[in-house]
Amino acid sequence: MADVPYSWLGEDPYTGAPKLYEAIGAAWTPAEAARLNGVVARPAGTRPHTYDLARYGLTRAGVEAAFAGYNALRAEVDRP
């Protein structure tokens, strides 16, 4: 599991995507770079993400409880 800032991909995907591949030990090849060009060129909002916890038998309260320690650590680390 690699926990990387979303900004790596959102702000500068041409730098962030290769960093993500490196973080998980994968090779960044010209084929991945070519696919990235297509993703970046796609207009925003053309592929919206929708999530439903119930699909996986989860509740918001259960997820918040399970990740409480992680979220507290992240809040501490991300603090300016």
Secondary structure, DSSP 8 states (H G I E B T S, - for coil): -----THHHHT-HHHHHHHHHHHTT----HHHHHHHHHHHHS-TTSS-----GGGGT--HHHHHHHTHHHHHHHHHHH--
